[in-house]
Each structure stands twice: as C-alpha cells, then as structure tokens.
Amino acid sequence: MPEPGKKPVSAFSKKPRSMEVAAGSSAVFEAQTERAGVKVRWQRGSNDIGASDKYGLAAKGTQHTLTVRDVGLADQGSYAVIAGSSKVKFDLKVIEAEKAEPMPASAPALAPGPAKTTGTPGEALDSATELEGSVPGPEGSSSADYSNSVPGCPGTPEDPIGLFVMRPQDGEVTVGGSITFSARVAGASLLKPPIVKWFKGKWVDLSSKVGQHLQLHDSYDRASKVYLFELHFTDVQAAFAGGYRCEVSTKDKFDSCNFNLTVHEAIGPGDLDLRAAFRRTSITGGGRRISDGHEDAGILDFSSLLKKSSFRIPRDSKLEAPAEDDVWELLRQAPPSEYERIAFQHGVTDLRGMLKRLKGMKHDEKKSTAFQKKLEPAYQVSKGHKIRLTVELADPDAEVKWLKNGQEIQMSGSKYIFESVGAKRTLTISQCSLADDAAYQCVVGGEKCSTELFVKEPPVLITRSLEDQLVMVGQRVEFECEVSEEGAQVKWLKDGVELTREETFKYRFKKDGRRHHLIINEATLEDAGHYALQTSGGQALAELIVQEKKLEVYQSIADLTVGAKDQAVFKCEVSDENVRGVWLKNGKELVPNSRIKVSHIGRVHKLTIDDVTPADEADYSFVPEGFACNLSAKLHFMEVKIDFVPRQEPPKIHLDCPGRTPDTIVVVAGNKLRLDVPISGDPAPTVIWQKAITQGNKAPARAAPDAPEDAGASDEWVFEKKLLCETEGRVRVETTKDRSIFMVEGAEKEDEGVYTVTVKNPVGEDQVNLTVKVIDVPDAPAAPKISNVGEDSCTVQWEPPAYDGGQPVLGYILERKKKKSYRWMRLNFDLLRELSHEARRMIEGVVYEMRVYAVNAIGMSRPSPASQPFMPIGPPSEPTHLAVEDVSDTTVSLKWRPPEREGAGGLDGYSVEYCREGCSEWVAALQGLTERTSMLVKDLPTGARLLFRVRAHNVAGPGGPVTTQEPVTVQEILQRPRLQLPRHLRQTIQRKVGEPVNLLIPFQGKPRPQVTWTKDGQPLAGEEVSIRNSPTDTILFIRAARRVHSGTYQVTVRIENMEDKATLVLQIVDKPSSPQNIRVTEAWGFNVALEWKPPQDDGNTEIWGYTVQKADKKTMEWFTVLEHYRRTHCVVSELIIGNGYYFRVFSHNMVGPSDRAATTKDPVFIPRPGITYEPPNYEALDFSEAPSFTHPLVNRSVIAGYTAVLCCAVRGNPKPKISWFKNGLDLGKDARFRMFSKQGVLTLEIRKPCPFDGGIYVCKATNLQGEAQCECRLEVRVPQ
C-alpha cells in the first residue's frame, strides 16, 4: 500500500468524476496519469470504447479525455478508465431537458477568468452556467479556480514577482452548495515543497477547521513541476461568506493573496419567511459554533439578515409605523435577542430600516465608562495550551464577573485562574479543550465586553498505515489503521467516495482506542479497489484485490476393485476445507447408514463402504456444493469362482492380467496400499512376496530362497500358515486359503518398486510381478532468485523441484510478503507454467521476500525457502543545477546539486563524463563514483571544447544525465591580480610578546600570481618568520613573536607586468620597565608627597598609568593606595602617627604591570605631636530594639525557569535571627533556596522556580526583645 510521502499505487494522479448532464449536450471526462506514454482504455460496462461519431478520445502527455456527444438516456450508466493495473469507475446521469430549471437572467456572474466546472473541463460553459456561479456541478459543487490551467499554456495567468503561478479568484455559491478555490505554485526552482496556509479574515487558521464542511488538498505535477493547493467547501452556510487569504512561503520567499467568498440565499422573494430569515442555525464544521446540541432551537439573528445580499424586499413607506424616541432608547439598551419582541410590541414593521438606524445610533455611543481596554474580538489557542483573557478597568476597585456562554464561571481547581493586578483583570484558562471553544464575557456592573475563543485541534497523524489485501469472493476483509490520538474522527473512502453505514450493514466501522477498523463481512468482486482512511493530518491507502473463488482438486477419487466382505474407500482432496459436498451412486444421492459412512476432515472427503456386496458395484460421484465440478469413479466387485479342483492341483495366481509383464498399481502417498491376490492350489500353496531392491531402498529382511542370481538382493517376507493371523508393523502379509493380501499402511516413497508374488506347492509354482508406484506432492523448490529489480517490479526465477512426486509438475504458485510482516499474499491464481515471473505492483522502498510452490496432479508442495530480501527501487532522476565553477589550461571544476528523486535506498554516488563538441563518445572523468557534489576534472587537452554530463547512481542503476548547456573551452582566462585585505588588517596589528602571529590575506588572479613579502623595504629573512602560499591566499606566520618583529610589512602579488600591493603594520608589545628615580618630596601631618619619572622602556605601547603602594615598616605588608594613576607625582594621606612607611610604584600598559617596582630607599616616619588627648566620658545608652521590617515583602509573579529573588529590610538590636517559610514549611534545609543578610537587607533566592514553588512566603525575625514577620504571595508562570 502507499505510505505517507510515498508514491501511490494508482496509476492516476487525477481521476474522472461522476456527473449529471442535460439530454442533448456533451459530457467530457478527464483523467491524468502519473507518467506520460501510459496506455489508457475507456470502457462502458465491460466493453471497450473506441473513437467514433458518438465518442471522442484524446490524449496529450499525461492528459486523457473521453467526450460523449449528444448525450441521451441510452448513454446513462457506468463507465471506467483503465491504465495498467489501475481501474477507476464513474457514472454518467442524464437529466431530461424539460426537467432542467431555467436560471434567472439577473443572477450574478462567475468570477472573472476561465473558470470551469469540475465535470466538463476543457469546454466552454453554456449561458446558464456562466450566469449563475452557484449552480451545482456534476457533484453539486461549483468551482472558482482554474482547475485545468497548465503553466506555460496560453491563457494561464503568470506572476513574475511572487511565488504564485495562479492565484485564487473570488467565488460565489448558494447556501448548501460546494465550491473549490485553487492556488498553483511554481516548483521548478524550489528544493523543498512550499508551505501553504489558508486563513479566514486576518487570523483564523483554516487548518484547525478541517472537517465535514472544509477540506484541504495538495498535489504535485511532475511534468509541469507545479504544486496545486485546493480549499474545498461543501454544504456551504451563510456564515462562510467573507474575505480569505492564502499564504505561501519557502525558505527565503513569501507571497500571499486575498480573495472573497459570496454566499447567496437559495430562496426567492416570494417564499421568504421573515422569522425564518432571522433564525440563526447551528453551524458545524466551520465558522462560529452557536449551539452544541439543540439544533432545532434557533436564535434570532438580525446581523446575518443584513449580510444576505441575494434578495431584496421592497419597502413600502406607507406601512412603516412612526417610531418614538423611547422605542429607540429601549432598543439601544436591549440585547439583540429582544429586538423582535420590542419591534412588534411598538408596531415597527420595517425591521431592516430599524436595524440600520439602530446600527447608526450604536456607532454614536460614548466610550465605555467601565473599561479602559476591552477584550479582543476573538482569540485562538491550540488544544492543551493555556490562554489569558485580559481587560483593563476604569475603576480598579470594581467587581468583575466572567461568563462562558452566558453562565458565570466559578473558581474550581486549577482550570480557571482569576488575577487582579491594579486595574487589570485576567482570566487564565489552563489545558484548553474543545469544550472551552465558546463565547466569553467580562461583566462590570451593567456593562460588558465579549469575545470568542477558538480552540485549534492538532492534526491527527497516521502512526501505522493500512496493508494491501488479496481475498476470495465471500471471505471476510478487515482493514486496520492506527492514528496518533484516541477517539479521533476519521473518514473511510473507496476509490475517492466516502463510505457510510448502509441498511444492509455491508461496511462495519469499529474503533478500538487509537485503532480504526473497516470490516467487510462477505467480499464481492465489486468491493475491489483502493480504500483510504483520511484524518485531519494525512491519509493511508491500501488496495483490495478480490478474486473469484476457484476450487482446485488436489486428489481425485480413483476406481476400485474389491472383493466380497472387503472395505472400499473413495477419497478426494480439494483446495477449500470449508466446501461441503454430496456423494452420488449412479446419479442418486447416497444416504449414509451403518455400513456406508461419509466423512469430511479438512480438505479431505471420504466415502467408506464396509462389507462390500455385489449390489455396491456402481458409479460413485462427489459433487462439491457451489461449484460446477464432478469427481467420478467406479467400484468393481471382484467375484472369485472356485471350481472343483482335483487334489494335487498346481498353484495358480488368479489376476485379471497375469503374466510376466509387470502390472502398475498407483497409490497416493499416505494412503493404504492393499494388494489382494486370489490363489488356488491343492495342497495349499506357500506364498512368498519379494521386492526387488533398488538404490535407496531399505536392506532386505531375508533373501528369497530361489531368487535368480542377477536379481540381486531383495526384501522378502515368508510367513507360514500358522502365522497368517498375525499383524506385523506397517507392512504385512496376510494369507488365507484362497487369497494372499499384501498391505502397507500409509504408503511412502520407499514402498515403490516391483513386487513378485510366488506360490508353491509340491505340484508346482506360479509367479506374478506387480509394480507399485507411489505418487505424492512435489518436493519444495529451492529458494527463488530475484533479478531485474525496478521501481515497482522485479523478475523472480526458480528451479524445478528435485522430485516431482511421480507426476509431472503442472505449474507453480508464487507468494510474496513484506519482510516485517507475517502475511503471505498470493500473486497468481492461474498456475505459472514457466520458471520465471515478473512481479509488479510493489511499493518502492519496502523490503519484500518471495517464495514458490510446485503443483502436480496430487496437490501443492510445501513452500520453498524465502528468497533473499530485496527492495524495489527505481533509478534516480537527473542531478540539478550543473554549473562550471572554474576553468584552467588542463582542468575544469564542476558543481551540481542532488537529484529531486533519489530512490528509497539513497544514492551510491555520481559519475562524471565528458566528450568533445560534435563527438558522441563519452569518456569517464573518474574511475568509479564520487559521493561529493563537486569535482575537479584533470588532464584535459588545452583549448578543447568539451561537453560534460553527470549521472546519479543508486542500487537500481544510473539515472538520467544532466549535461552542460554549452561546450566549455579548456583554457585559463587571464585575471588581473588583486589583494583582498581584510578589514581588521587595515589598522595597526598588535600582538603580545610570545604570542603567535597568523595573518591570512586572500587574493585573486589567473594564472597563479607570484607573492612577495618585505619588511621595512627589505626582503624577509630568518627562520622565525615563515610564508605559506596557496592558489587563493598567502599567510605570514610567526610562532612566537618578539619585539624585533615589529615593523611595516608589504605583500605584493604579480602576474607578468601587473601587480597589487598591500601594507600591514605589526606592533609587538611587552610589559613596561619600572618607573625611575622615586623620592619623597615632602611629609607633613598624616601626608607624604611622592615623585618619580616615567619608565625608560614603555613596552612599545602607551603607558596606561601607575599603581602606588605603601608598607608599614613593622609588618612590610604592601597595600595599594592608588590604581591607574596617570600622573608622576602623588600625595599619600591617612597615614598613622608614629609609624614608618616604605612606598613603591608599578607602571602599567596594555600588556600589564611592570615586573619590578621603583621603591623608596629609606622609610618615612610620621612624628607624634606633644598634646595628650583625653576622651570625654559618655553615659552608656541602651540601644536594644525589637525587630521591625522597614521594607516588607511584595507579591511577585515570575516566569518558570528563571531565578527569582524576594527582598525585605529589617532592623533590631541585638541582631535578630532570620527564618524563611513557604506555606508554613521551614526553608532552611532546602538546597534550592539561598538566604542572604547584609546590613539589614534580607534576600531569599529561588533557583529556577517551577509552578510548584508558588505560594505564601513568610520572613520571620526574632531577638530577645521580640519578633516580627512579613509575608507575600509568589506566582510562577509557565512561558507560552
């Protein structure tokens, strides 16, 4: 069966549809095949249709057309089109001309453009069809697209700017009709299929509304390389009218197109029911859903009446009642459902005029006093996701109610969450389902705002596809498919027509979780075809083949010759074990009794007659029920007459044809062999049975006493008279006075041979040879061999079985299965006479196995071992975008892209060939295949003009070649040298000492230019600087840079007398040396003034500043006083009296600080003054204070996954102990929470919170003076 994304089994990409036409007109049926050149036959009933005055046949490429001219009632019936093994049936229905309804002349016209009805493509429409765009087509649908336009043909609209080859056009349709909008996108330049979306209005995605009334289809025409996308409406409702948009996008392009759908009422002005016109019905499958279950209870809707433009009711001004101001005030304040009651109470009869005036009054209403920001007109959310509805109020303290379909929403669990933040009110709906698809309202006081929520259901995907089935007539058929969602709505189709439950219950549909079953109890020939299961996310396709039931006779009944009181057994074996039958005797039904028994075990039917009498001699027949078949045989009664024999009678064997010529007795393997040999003689003779031993037989039990010498060894059983009553094993001999019986239970092939019966007595002897031949079903053939594997076919070959069972092989039966499946499917019902067969109708990319049976007159052999697994794969298509990338005197560089179709097994590689212009001999440029999509072809003759071609190869072999459009001249083109100096190299290049230097400069030029480097005007010398050149760039490389490498470098590229230069400035920088001559210029109080000179070596870069440090003479621990100080003198303050200090200075540049510092030689002492300071005495104060929060916690709403922080501030003395709680639980031991306290600021950090972390958080502070706490609410939101 075809799988999603695979090539379908059907040979048709477009199938003809059934249609209804008026008598006298012409009917045109069109079919399109997958490939061009396919032979197509048209049939009516079961007879082929040929070109004549009545029928016109046309074929162009993949398009095939049947035209039935001057249609009459005699042309009505069933038609079919056949291509290969695919057959599609369709019907033609003829309507009498007087029954056709005339179309009004004032009906609106079709959308402009060559729109065509679905049933008659290729012909101009008649005047009635052109006037009314909503007239149902052959299937009750009208088309508003160019369904048969082909890009490149005259009259096809071209779009040179966008992606569309043909844009959807505006369309009109009546209520209850059907319409299709089509868009065509050019795919020749696209590597992947484009993405197309259909919208209603600005935002409603129609892919979520696919169902009974709306379907989306897409297809691809390989011949024209055009994608076709269709939007199909069925059973159109008035709410479908409006503006639509089609968007198409690829990787780097986008295009869109707007179009309109106009829906007309189907009733006329005379039949208008005013109240019925105002009645809003429940719409399913698209548009707004008003009612879920009460379809009969409509809602009065005046807004829909204003949209109906297909009829107008003239208004009589005399009948219009004067309306008072209080009436308009009532109407303005009343809901729409009360309009009709108020209008009739006050005598307002012109409802249309009343609605227009009321609409104008409502536009003049003042701005809402309760809402600053209302809800959007509509929202859309995917199933299972969350949606937030937010309004902003004028009064932050106002009470808000939320309604769903007029019912107030109550808080229950986590389904609905109500939020209030300032003036904003938010309703959050979690885990949206189809039950949440409804109208919502927000009510504040007496004012409300409304919106509508659309829940988008994800597409239902097919997880396990259907499988092809082959059954016999009357058998049970069950298709099984598995989808991605339980309880999903699916649709079953047969040959494109939807299957429904019939009164006869022919089709049964069963759901089992995600599995869906289609069951046909008793299959008929009409049930054959392609069955499909459609979901909102794809479809699965399988083929059902129904064969007529044929009964094969594996073993027929044979004539019997038995004696009196013996048992006669007639046995036959047929192919069907469920077939019953009747046994006849001389043409009359045989009634079983105690002596005559009839049995039926599996495929074997037996008739057993015990104690045979002369009356049992007759013709016996077995007639299977339901089949025209008759198996006959004759029972011969053998009567032995015993005449008076004198004593001393020589022994004699009494057979019908005694003699030395062996009589052949044929027995089927497994049956009982009984050889009855009448004998006579006086005295009673001794019977000796002998069997000639041949190669492969068992060793003889005992040699015959008088066997001839040349007879060789033989198996012999000699029984004396007293032993005749004994039963010895499977092979035994029983001898009586007048007969000897040789019996074999369950004959085997080893029992075959020539048996010699010898009777002896003193008077003489007699001897007869009997030849026994055991026939059986053939041995199983060897495993078949697979060859010539194609896209959907292969050749199966096998050898005859080693042993044919003793009967000639009549033919062979072939079976196949998918490798991972256990179901074998029979490929032929008529025996194959040859030893090879071409198997077709396989799916590309699926691994198959084959096996074969041998059949002779006895029956069917065991199956052969399965063949080696194989995969049908077609050759790939030609590579695309072959281009010449570069040419030199002896080489050509080629590049290309992979083919559009690679085959299921992937590509093995590419082959590249070339030939001279005007020559037909292609030379391989590479031995073997290359996996790359580019190649440099070397060793080509200079100046030659060559053509190149590339083929893609896979398991099936090479694909079609792609050839360069023009010959390529193998000659290098002179190109001026040019350096492409990168932007970062155009400024001074700075590197630190010891770092590597790697400067890459690309250049152009042909032939390869000469590259020269210089430094400060001198050629580069030394091993530390290396130059590396390639055909496209040059590299200056220094492994470890030193200061001597600084300077100006110049690179020159030269071709003959043409050159180009570039200059680079390289600066190698290092750390600076220490500052010079540091000294103390002055010391006073707590301050010391320092001064120094810049370093002698600045490290080949600018000095960024200095770092000044001090050290106490006692500890000699250095502390930084100044950093990044730019001047060469400074003042160090806040020194301690009585201490001695040393000072040092580091210099800094871009590399870092100097390795050494300039240090003062002698310490500087800060002297103590002579005044003694006496501190004042203060009374001790009590600073203890109970904890109190100066800044409490604040409610927060954070996003899940991002770290959250809660902060507050507390004061208290002594320092309070801080504890954090969440919903009453202490968080001190939870590693996910970190708590900080700094200068009274308390912080709780929550790492990557999740919705579970939301709740009430409490911060508690405790000391000896008391305790205090504050709390907040934390909400964790999941990002959408």
Phi, psi and omega in degrees: 000153177288135178259164181300131181087352181262169179287131183290159180289324184297143177280353183257131170270339175218127186252147177291151182244154176293152183210164173241129179228157178282149179297137180096343179268185181250149177241133182239123176248135184234136176229150179230127182267163180291322183234152177282155178085003179284134179283127184241134176242139176253140182227151168237121190069244175239013182254139179289149179254130176248164180294132180202186177295333182275319185243137175243127180245134180219144178217130179216107182066239179265357181268131179228133188229137172243124180245123176256113185268148175049063186295134175232178180297332180290339181276354181288136179157199184259135178237166180208154174233136186235131174222114183063237179261006181259136180226128181238128180258147176208163186241150173240122179245131184253129178254132179295146186299322183289342180273346180288133182277129178291142181270141179294145183290338183268008181294147181294151183275166178289165175298146182298154181112163182283058177292145183228149175286157185294326187276337184235063177289144176094349180242152177289143179283154175284173186297322181296319180291324180290329182286321186245110180285348183259008179292127181301139177279204181299336179239029179076024182231152174244147185247134177243036181224167175270075190291345183237016178285143180237129180301139182093344180276155178299139177090354179276126180292130179257146178237091186288346185262305186274193180271342185286133164275324176216129182266154175295142181254158176300149182220159178228145182203154177271160179299129181094349180274189180229154180206150181230131173251135184235146174226134179245135183235131179290130183245008183295325184260008184257132177279332179232155178300142179288161178258123183241134177233141178249134181231150168253128186071224184259339192220344186284111179281119185285348179295336178276352181254011181296130181184221185292324186260349185220129177226149177243131181231152174212151179207169183224126179264110182292330182293311182265353181055052181232133175270135178245125178239131186234139172245115189243126175253138173234149180052058187297138175252165182297330182288349180286343184296148177145190181266142181231161180219140177243123180244133177233136183218147173236195184297321185229013181225157179210142177207153180214162182210137178255146176208163186240150174239122178252128182247124180257150175288147181272353183261157179264171182297328183287336183258015186288128172256112188301312181293323179293328178293329181277351187280123177269126182261164179281127184252128179241151176088351178176162182074199184272137178269119182263317184227141181267325185229334186263088183284333182279338183271091181280168178239134181295127185225105179277335182296324179291332179295324181291337181278346185278109185253004184278350176212157178225136177258118179299138183258132178262115183294336180290332182274350183284123182276143178295133181259135181269161183296324182293333177294316180294325177294320177297316181295322182294326182269344184276154174288161182301332182292345181260000184300313186295317181297315181294320182297315182287332177294326184256013173075023178275111183259334179275083184292324180297313178295323179297317180294322178297313180295317180297323178297319177295322179294322183290333177292335182272002181296153180285164179297148183302136179270342182264331185245132168272328177218122182267176176290153173292157180303327182202157177228154177228138181216147177280150181299132180091352180265183183246145180229143179241125176253119188235133172235159178238124187266155173283327180248112183297339182265005184288149177276142185235138172240140177250132181241145174236114184054038177085354180256135182293139180272126178258147179288120181215111179066214182254011180292310181245131179238124179258129180237146178222109178233104183064236179269000182267138175236128186234135172249119179252125179251116182265153175049061183298137176234179180295337178291340179275357177285098187198181176264133182241147180224146173245120186248127174234108183063238178261009183243148182213157173231147188238158173207173179229134182252125177252125179261118182272119181272131180295150181295145178272120183261158180263118181266332175222122189277175177284161178239143177297149180223146177231118184228169175261162179300130179094348180280163180272137181240134177222117174264137180231135180218146180242133181246175188276350186222140179286144178070017181290149176277126180232166180227131177260136180229151173233117183052040176085357181253132183292139179265137179232167178285124181259169179294330181277356181054043178294317179252134175240134181248131183228138176245134178222085184068240179271359181262139179237136184237140169243123187240129172244114187295308181232108184285143174239171180298330180289343181281351180293143178155194181257123179254140183226146172244121183252136172236179179288350181241010178156190179212155176241141186231140177213158182248136176248122178249123181247122180252148176293144183286124177239136180259123178254138180263109179280327179213123180268165178280147184242156178296146180234147173233114183228162179260180182295145179066006178272178179250133177247130181234118171259128182226138175221157181227128180241171188282336185250119182284348181269358182281130174260166182204176183234135175265134181241147173237113184054040176085357180247144183297136183268127182262123180292149175214196183293334180265329182252121183236139178241130180228154179219106180236108181065235180268001186256130175245132183233144170236118183245128179240116180267153177049066185298137177240166178302335180290343181278352180288117183190179174267124180250140181224149173241123183244112177289142180285131177088002181227145178275073185218144181215120179252123187235152174202166184238140176257119178258129178266120183263112181256121182264117178265129180250112177269163179293122181245130179293162177299162182062043178271128179296151181291149180212144177258125184258097175236166182295319183229067179291159177148185181277343179286123183295134172269135183265126176246121184260132179224144179275138181304135181096339179275169180272131177258124180227115178253109179264115182243106175290137181227162176213165180149148180219117005289172185302128183284160172266132183258131178236124176256133180231147175231127178291128181277128173245170182299130180101346179279165178290159178294146183294145176286321180201140182282145177292140184295325183239035178290143178296152185295323183279356180283342181076189180289154181212156174275133184221137173239119180243120181240133173276169188299323182289345183261006186291335182278354182281148174249119186237094170070199185286324179251123183212162181233131176239130183236130175244187184294322186246004178201158174235130185243124176253122186234140175231118177275121178067074185301141178236171182295331179292342180279358181283141178156191181256120180256134179247125179253121181237128177244135183225145166210178183300337183280328183173199180210162176218152185216139177224139175260130177238126179262123179253126178241122179261121179249149185211176174290156182294162171290160179292133177295167175288166182300132181291159179250141184253134177213171178052049180288125179245199183292319179221022184210167174200168177251126180253128179234146180210168179253153178298157179293153181296328180228126185271007179080010181087356177231148181297144178288124181278332181171190186225152176240133185248137177229154176219161174205159172286149189299319183273003181258162177250002185259119176271138180243129182285133183264342181215145174252334171271135184299141177272124182275330183274172180261020176208157181206142177263110180272135182234185175058046173254163184262129180296135177091355179260135182277128182240163170226151181236151170212162188224148174245147170256140184233131170235192184294339182278320181165202187253136182287174170292157181290150176287163172301151181293147178290171173297137179301143179218161184231119175294122181222132174271157177296153181287165174281178183286148174299162184241161173054048175289128183215153176268120185270322182203153180224135172234191182291335182228000184227156174224129179259125181244153172214154181204175178245157182298158179291160179293323180240115182264339187095157187293332183271001181082178183264143172273333180156192182232147173245140182240131179227159177215157175210157179288153179298131180085359180249152182251003181267118181263136182248134179288127179277348183211134175281117183094201184242155174243140180271348182277161178259027174208157183200143174255111180273120186253173174055048177262148179292132181293133178087352181285149176257115189238149170254141180240146175219150183231135175240147172262140182239141169222195183299327182283349180121191182282148174267189179292149181273155168244130188242147175298140184291323181237151175297148181254126178274122182278088181200127182288138181264130180291126181233131184296137179292142181207129176270136178249081184289120179299156185298321184287348177265357181278351176247174183300130182263118182251133175223148178275155179299131180095342178280152176283152177241122182223100183249115181253126182235110176288154176211166177235160177150139176223136352297182186302124184283163176268132185251132180228133176246143174222155175233121182053038177084357181248146177299149180291137179222156178105157183273346184286332180254120181239148180242131177236124183245144174229174180297342185236353181202168177227146186231130170259122187231129174233121186292315179223112185286144174233168184298331183288345180280353177292146178154189181256120180254145179228130178247138183230132172248133187225135170232109184056243182260014178250138180209165176216143184235156173213144183244137179233138179250117182252126180238115178262121186246156181217175178293148179282167173278175182285156176298167185244150168053056175281138180207160177265118183271334183194150175221128179211140179053237179262015190238151176224133178259129179245157178209143179207174180246153180302160180292155179290323179244116179274006180075022179066026176204173185290142175282123182276337180159189184228154174243124182253130180233154176233157178216134176288138183299330183287315185261333183055036172264127186271135177233138181283130178260315181224142175233149179051042181273127189272334184275169180255019174209148183204169176239127178259119185250179176057043174274160183266133181293136176092354179261155174253143187230142167255153180228145175216157185227130172256147173258147183235143165223195185293339180279321181152190180284159177294153181291327182240162180238155174272123187239143175292143184285315185248150178286156178249124183260142177258110187287155177269136174285164183276352182278136179260128182267126176253113181291145179288158178264131180239146176284141180291133179252150178266108181263010181294143185207138177292151180297146175207141182270116177280336177220106185283174175289152182238138176303140183224152174231117186238170181259135181300138177097347180248134184300134181245150182229131173250130186233147172203170181231140183223151174228154180168151180219125000293171185303123185288156174272132187254132175228142179245140179227148174233116182053037178087357181259135181288133183260009186294332184257006180270118184291344181282349181246132176243134184242133181234151175216117182219116178055038178086354178266121184256135183226132172245118181256125179252114184280121175045068184293155175238170181305333180293337182282353178290151179154199181262121177254135183235134174249125185239127179245133184223134168217191184292337184273346181152200180212161178210156178211156174219157184220165177206165178253132178245126176247130179253117183259142177272126181295144181260000000 
